[in-house]
């Protein structure tokens, strides 16, 4: 299993969440927090938070951080369906027209949200693009690297990362739209999730530090966001709102928002139905589950390998020698396993071949014992036995030369320099008839002479040769007798045997 650390960088504090993930296994191990006011820089606060994790920080496989939602731009874009495979190339051109910032100063991540067929029959693709200034993303990468000693592999957006929490709570955001509101001290992130996808996100510059003076203004902006979502999607306002962050623990906030927005408000805390992956957290960590919701969502971003990632292009994470060195023990173990697997497979194959060879030798011994009355497992001796048996058996009806053998003999008899075509080839009852085409009469005689050199072909004669009409080639007819000496031997042996019996 791999260990992932999610980093939530706030203006007041930094929070860490440690998650162990594997095949169909996800465990939330620990939370840690360090106030920034007590540290000179964010890197110092991260070092202090990392020290609080103890031995759980000894082996870190992946680190993921997020840019605060208030420092990002969220732009919904639409493209024709044919451009879906080229979104990476086309999005910068659209952003240049939508934002008052040079696109070269930005880095972006995107997610396809809808594919719909329009009234004209054409399929359109809608996507949500998250952008941030490149220098801000570089600053977060530098702070995390200096504070944790490990460079973040992915950089998300705090408001968008909240959607990853739907993986832990079944039913949250799976069907009806669900609103996740992370109420911080100075700002609040809003994320609307439907069917597991982010449909809308927004960051308000209001937090519980401005309550109760700005509480009504906060609820008004929240209502305005939900109304905009309903108008955009053409549906009614969401019916469920989940409160996260430190503000979720404020007394009376859930009731106030529920009455103002006319929705069901559910705070995320220890009283919520916790999934099995959070059951191993100590009670004090479960009490502050809402505070670490963003850090947990960021860690899930890496564990699930999905979500918005701002580390693209020149900022893309590159694994170097340190990554290989860190995993050298694992790679060595895998190499040894592969080596032993190869050796075992080779040994098993050798054993199988030896066994097969033994079975074949046993079959050969049984066959030679049954047929020849003498057992042997030597292939050369077995062939010699077969030859002696064939020569000594006068009743073998199989001739030594058949029609195919005669055709082979003809192919061998024709010299390479002669252009020879066969029009008719007939072999029956020891008689061979050939009608062929050659260039001259001498070439036909050479073919007949070549056939005579075969010990099984006798009296090969050209019976007729004529000139082909409208051609300079000659057509010949050849006849020959075919009988091999070995075919004649059994007959002679029978005659001698019968003569001896008569005398």
C-alpha positions in Angstrom: 0.0 0.0 0.0 1.2 3.6 -0.7 1.0 6.4 1.8 -0.3 9.8 0.6 -0.2 13.2 2.4 -2.8 15.8 1.5 -1.8 19.4 2.2 -4.3 22.2 2.9 -2.6 25.6 3.0 -4.8 28.2 4.8 -4.0 31.8 5.7 -4.2 30.8 9.4 -2.9 27.3 9.5 -1.6 24.3 7.5 -3.3 21.0 7.8 -2.1 17.5 6.8 -4.0 14.3 6.2 -2.3 10.9 5.8 -4.1 8.3 3.8 -2.9 4.7 2.9 -4.4 3.3 -0.3 -4.1 0.0 -2.1 -6.2 -2.3 -4.2 -9.8 -1.7 -3.0 -8.4 -0.5 0.4 -8.4 3.0 1.7 -7.4 4.0 5.3 -7.2 7.5 6.8 -4.4 7.3 9.3 -3.9 10.7 10.9 -4.4 14.4 10.9 -2.0 17.1 11.8 -2.2 20.9 12.1 0.2 23.8 12.7 -0.8 27.5 13.0 1.1 29.8 10.6 1.1 32.7 13.1 3.5 30.7 15.2 5.9 30.1 12.3 7.8 32.5 10.1 6.9 30.8 6.8 4.4 28.2 5.5 7.4 25.9 5.1 8.2 26.1 8.8 4.5 25.4 9.6 4.6 22.4 7.4 7.7 21.1 9.1 6.0 21.4 12.5 2.9 19.7 11.2 5.0 16.9 9.7 6.7 16.3 13.1 3.3 15.8 14.7 2.7 12.8 12.4 5.5 10.9 14.0 6.5 7.6 12.4 3.6 7.9 9.9 5.7 10.5 8.0 8.7 8.2 7.7 7.6 6.7 4.4 5.7 9.1 2.1 5.0 7.9 -1.4 3.0 10.9 -2.7 2.3 14.5 -1.6 -0.6 16.5 -3.1 -1.4 20.2 -2.3 -4.1 22.6 -3.4 -4.2 26.3 -4.4 -6.9 28.3 -2.4 -10.0 28.7 -4.5 -9.9 32.4 -4.2 -6.7 32.5 -6.1 -8.0 30.6 -9.1 -10.3 31.2 -12.0 -13.1 28.7 -13.0 -14.2 29.0 -16.6 -16.9 26.8 -18.2 -16.2 26.2 -21.8 -18.0 24.4 -24.7 -16.6 22.7 -27.7 -17.9 20.6 -30.6 -17.7 16.9 -30.1 -15.1 16.5 -32.8 -12.7 18.5 -30.7 -12.8 16.3 -27.6 -9.4 14.8 -28.3 -7.8 18.2 -28.8 -9.0 20.0 -25.7 -5.5 20.3 -24.3 -4.6 22.4 -27.4 -7.8 24.4 -27.8 -8.4 25.4 -24.2 -5.6 28.1 -24.1 -7.1 29.9 -27.1 -10.5 30.0 -25.4 -9.0 31.2 -22.1 -7.2 34.0 -23.9 -10.6 35.4 -24.9 -12.3 34.8 -21.5 -9.7 36.1 -19.1 -8.0 39.5 -18.8 -4.6 37.8 -18.2 -1.9 36.6 -20.6 -2.5 32.9 -21.0 1.2 32.3 -20.8 1.1 33.4 -17.2 -1.5 30.7 -16.3 -1.5 27.0 -15.8 -4.8 25.1 -16.0 -6.5 21.8 -15.4 -9.9 20.7 -16.8 -12.6 18.1 -16.5 -15.3 17.2 -19.1 -18.7 17.7 -17.4 -21.3 17.0 -20.2 -21.7 15.6 -23.6 -25.0 16.6 -25.2 -26.6 16.5 -28.7 -27.9 19.9 -29.7 -30.9 20.9 -31.7 -28.8 20.7 -34.9 -27.9 17.1 -34.2 -24.3 17.9 -33.4 -22.7 16.5 -30.2 -21.2 19.2 -27.9 -18.7 18.8 -25.1 -18.8 21.0 -22.0 -15.9 21.2 -19.6 -14.9 23.1 -16.5 -11.5 24.7 -16.6 -9.6 25.7 -13.4 -6.7 28.3 -13.9 -4.2 29.8 -11.6 -1.2 32.0 -12.0 1.9 30.0 -12.7 4.0 31.9 -10.1 1.4 31.1 -7.4 1.6 27.4 -8.2 5.4 27.5 -8.2 5.3 29.2 -4.8 3.2 26.3 -3.3 5.4 23.7 -4.9 8.5 25.4 -3.4 6.9 25.7 0.1 5.8 22.1 0.2 9.2 20.9 -1.0 11.0 22.9 1.6 8.6 22.0 4.4 8.0 18.3 3.8 11.2 17.4 1.9 9.0 15.9 -0.9 7.8 17.7 -4.0 4.0 17.6 -4.6 3.1 15.5 -7.5 -0.2 17.2 -8.2 -1.7 20.6 -7.4 -5.4 20.9 -7.1 -7.9 23.7 -6.3 -9.3 23.7 -2.8 -12.9 24.4 -3.8 -12.9 21.7 -6.5 -11.1 19.1 -4.3 -14.1 18.9 -2.0 -15.8 16.7 -4.6 -13.4 13.9 -3.8 -15.2 13.4 -0.5 -18.0 11.8 -2.3 -15.8 8.7 -2.7 -16.0 8.1 1.1 -19.7 8.8 1.7 -21.8 6.5 -0.6 -24.8 8.4 -2.0 -23.2 11.9 -1.5 -23.3 13.5 -4.9 -24.2 10.2 -6.7 -27.7 11.2 -7.8 -29.3 14.5 -6.7 -26.9 17.5 -6.6 -25.1 17.9 -3.3 -23.6 21.2 -2.1 -20.4 21.0 0.0 -19.6 24.2 1.9 -16.2 24.5 3.6 -16.5 27.5 6.0 -13.1 28.8 7.0 -12.1 31.7 9.1 -11.6 34.2 6.3 -13.0 32.5 3.2 -15.5 29.7 2.3 -15.4 27.2 -0.6 -18.6 26.1 -2.3 -18.6 22.9 -4.5 -21.8 21.5 -6.2 -21.4 17.8 -7.0 -23.8 15.8 -9.2 -23.2 12.3 -10.5 -19.7 12.4 -9.1 -18.7 15.4 -11.1 -18.1 19.0 -10.2 -20.9 21.1 -11.7 -20.1 24.5 -10.1 -17.6 25.9 -7.6 -17.1 29.2 -6.0 -15.0 30.8 -3.2 -16.5 33.5 -1.0 -14.4 36.1 0.8 -16.4 35.6 3.9 -15.7 33.3 6.8 -16.9 32.7 10.4 -14.6 35.4 11.6 -17.0 37.9 10.2 -20.0 36.3 11.9 -22.5 37.2 13.1 -22.3 40.7 11.4 -21.9 39.2 7.9 -23.9 36.0 8.5 -26.9 37.2 6.5 -24.6 38.4 3.7 -23.0 35.0 3.7 -26.3 33.2 3.4 -27.4 35.6 0.6 -24.3 34.9 -1.5 -24.8 31.2 -0.9 -28.4 31.4 -2.1 -27.2 33.4 -5.1 -24.7 30.6 -6.0 -27.4 27.9 -5.7 -29.8 29.9 -7.8 -27.2 30.3 -10.5 -26.6 26.6 -10.5 -30.3 25.8 -10.8 -30.7 28.3 -13.7 -27.6 26.9 -15.4 -28.7 23.3 -15.2 -32.4 24.0 -15.7 -33.4 22.2 -12.4 -34.6 23.2 -9.0 -32.2 24.2 -6.2 -30.3 21.4 -4.5 -32.0 20.0 -1.4 -29.0 19.0 0.7 -26.1 21.1 1.9 -23.1 19.6 3.8 -21.2 21.9 6.1 -17.4 21.4 6.4 -14.5 23.3 7.9 -14.1 24.9 11.3 -17.4 26.8 10.8 -19.3 23.5 10.8 -18.8 23.4 14.6 -20.4 26.9 15.1 -23.6 26.6 17.2 -26.7 27.6 15.3 -25.0 28.0 11.8 -26.7 24.9 10.4 -30.2 26.0 11.6 -29.6 29.6 10.2 -28.5 28.3 6.8 -31.3 25.8 6.7 -34.0 28.4 7.4 -32.4 31.0 5.0 -31.9 28.6 2.1 -34.8 26.2 2.7 -32.5 23.2 2.3 -31.4 20.4 4.6 -28.1 21.3 6.2 -25.9 18.4 7.4 -22.7 19.2 9.4 -19.8 16.8 8.7 -18.5 15.8 12.2 -18.1 12.8 14.5 -21.9 12.4 14.7 -22.1 11.7 10.9 -22.1 8.2 9.7 -18.5 7.5 9.2 -17.2 5.1 6.5 -15.0 2.2 7.5 -11.9 4.0 6.2 -12.3 6.6 9.0 -13.1 4.2 11.8 -9.4 3.8 12.9 -9.0 7.5 13.6 -8.7 8.4 17.3 -11.8 10.1 18.8 -10.1 13.6 19.0 -9.4 13.4 15.2 -13.0 12.3 14.5 -14.3 15.3 16.4 -12.4 17.6 14.0 -13.2 15.7 10.9 -14.8 18.8 9.3 -11.7 20.9 9.9 -9.6 18.5 7.9 -12.1 17.9 5.2 -10.1 19.8 2.6 -6.8 18.1 3.5 -8.6 14.7 3.3 -10.1 15.6 -0.1 -6.7 16.6 -1.4 -5.2 13.3 -0.2 -8.1 11.4 -1.9 -7.2 13.3 -5.1 -3.9 11.4 -5.2 -5.2 8.1 -3.9 -7.9 8.0 -6.6 -5.7 9.6 -9.3 -8.4 11.8 -10.5 -9.5 15.5 -10.2 -8.1 18.8 -11.5 -4.3 19.0 -11.7 -2.6 22.3 -12.3 0.9 20.7 -12.6 1.0 20.7 -16.4 3.4 21.7 -19.1 6.6 23.2 -17.7 5.3 22.5 -14.2 4.6 18.8 -14.8 6.1 16.6 -12.1 9.1 14.6 -13.2 10.4 11.6 -11.3 14.1 11.6 -11.1 17.0 9.5 -9.6 15.7 10.2 -6.1 12.4 8.4 -6.9 14.3 5.4 -8.3 16.7 5.3 -5.3 13.9 5.5 -2.8 12.2 2.5 -4.4 15.4 0.5 -5.0 14.5 -2.1 -2.4 11.1 -2.7 -4.0 12.6 -2.9 -7.5 15.3 -5.3 -6.2 12.7 -7.5 -4.7 10.7 -7.5 -7.9 13.8 -8.3 -9.9 14.7 -11.2 -7.6 11.1 -12.5 -7.9 11.2 -12.3 -11.6 14.6 -14.1 -11.7 13.3 -16.9 -9.5 10.1 -17.2 -11.6 12.2 -17.5 -14.7 14.5 -20.2 -13.2 11.5 -22.1 -11.9 9.7 -21.9 -15.3 12.9 -23.1 -17.0 13.3 -26.0 -14.5 9.6 -27.0 -14.9 9.9 -26.9 -18.7 13.0 -29.1 -18.6 11.3 -31.6 -16.3 8.3 -31.7 -18.7 10.5 -32.3 -21.7 12.5 -35.0 -19.9 9.2 -36.7 -19.0 7.9 -36.4 -22.5 11.2 -37.9 -23.8 10.9 -40.8 -21.4 7.4 -41.5 -22.6 8.4 -41.4 -26.2 11.4 -43.8 -25.6 9.0 -46.2 -23.7 6.6 -46.1 -26.7 9.5 -46.8 -29.1 10.6 -49.8 -27.0 7.1 -51.2 -26.8 6.5 -50.7 -30.6 9.8 -52.3 -31.6 9.2 -55.2 -29.2 5.7 -55.8 -30.6 6.5 -55.5 -34.3 10.1 -56.8 -34.6 10.4 -58.9 -31.5 13.4 -56.9 -30.3 13.2 -53.9 -28.0 15.3 -50.8 -28.6 15.1 -47.1 -27.7 17.8 -46.1 -30.3 16.2 -44.3 -33.2 19.0 -45.3 -35.7 18.6 -49.0 -34.7 14.8 -48.6 -35.1 15.2 -47.3 -38.7 17.6 -50.1 -39.5 14.9 -52.6 -38.3 12.3 -50.9 -40.5 14.6 -51.1 -43.6 15.3 -54.8 -42.9 11.7 -55.6 -42.4 10.7 -53.8 -45.6 13.3 -55.7 -47.7 12.4 -59.0 -46.2 8.6 -58.7 -46.4 7.5 -59.8 -49.9 3.9 -59.0 -49.3 4.3 -55.2 -49.0 1.8 -53.8 -51.6 3.1 -50.3 -51.4 5.3 -49.4 -54.5 8.5 -47.5 -54.1 7.4 -45.0 -56.7 4.0 -43.5 -57.1 2.6 -40.7 -59.3 4.0 -38.1 -56.9 7.4 -39.7 -57.0 7.3 -39.7 -60.8 6.5 -36.0 -60.8 9.5 -35.4 -58.6 11.7 -37.4 -60.9 10.5 -35.3 -63.9 11.4 -32.1 -62.0 14.8 -33.4 -61.2 15.4 -34.6 -64.8 14.8 -31.2 -66.4 18.0 -29.1 -66.5 17.7 -25.6 -65.0 18.5 -23.9 -68.4 15.5 -25.5 -70.1 12.1 -23.8 -70.1 9.8 -26.7 -69.7 6.0 -26.7 -69.4 3.8 -29.8 -68.7 0.5 -30.0 -70.4 -0.4 -33.6 -69.5 1.0 -35.9 -66.8 -0.5 -39.4 -66.5 0.7 -42.3 -64.4 -1.3 -45.5 -64.2 -0.3 -49.2 -63.6 3.4 -48.6 -64.1 3.0 -46.6 -67.3 4.0 -42.9 -67.5 2.8 -40.6 -70.2 3.9 -36.9 -70.5 3.0 -34.2 -72.9 5.2 -31.2 -72.6 6.5 -28.0 -74.3 10.2 -27.3 -74.9 12.1 -24.9 -77.1 13.9 -27.5 -79.3 13.9 -31.3 -80.1 17.3 -31.7 -78.4 15.7 -30.3 -75.1 13.0 -33.0 -75.4 15.7 -35.7 -75.7 17.6 -34.3 -72.7 14.4 -34.6 -70.7 14.0 -38.3 -71.8 17.7 -39.0 -71.0 17.4 -37.4 -67.6 14.4 -39.6 -66.8 16.3 -42.7 -67.8 18.9 -41.9 -65.1 16.3 -42.6 -62.4 16.6 -46.3 -61.4 12.8 -46.7 -61.3 12.1 -45.3 -64.8 12.9 -47.4 -67.9 12.6 -47.1 -71.7 11.7 -43.4 -71.7 11.1 -42.6 -75.3 9.9 -39.6 -77.3 7.0 -41.0 -79.3 6.0 -37.8 -81.1 7.2 -34.2 -81.4 5.5 -31.4 -83.3 5.9 -27.7 -83.8 3.3 -25.6 -81.9 1.2 -23.5 -84.2 2.1 -19.8 -84.1 4.9 -20.4 -81.8 8.6 -21.3 -81.9 8.2 -24.0 -79.2 7.9 -27.8 -79.7 5.3 -30.2 -78.2 6.5 -33.7 -77.4 4.9 -36.9 -76.2 6.9 -39.2 -73.9 6.2 -42.7 -72.6 8.1 -44.7 -70.1 7.8 -47.8 -67.8 8.1 -47.5 -64.1 9.2 -50.4 -61.9 11.8 -50.2 -59.1 14.3 -53.0 -58.3 12.8 -53.3 -54.8 9.4 -53.8 -56.3 10.8 -56.6 -58.5 12.7 -58.4 -55.6 9.7 -59.9 -53.9 8.5 -61.3 -57.2 11.9 -62.9 -57.8 11.9 -64.3 -54.3 8.5 -65.9 -54.9 9.6 -67.5 -58.2 12.7 -68.9 -56.6 10.7 -70.2 -53.7 8.1 -71.9 -56.0 10.9 -73.4 -58.3 12.7 -74.9 -55.2 9.4 -76.4 -54.1 8.7 -78.0 -57.5 12.2 -79.5 -57.7 
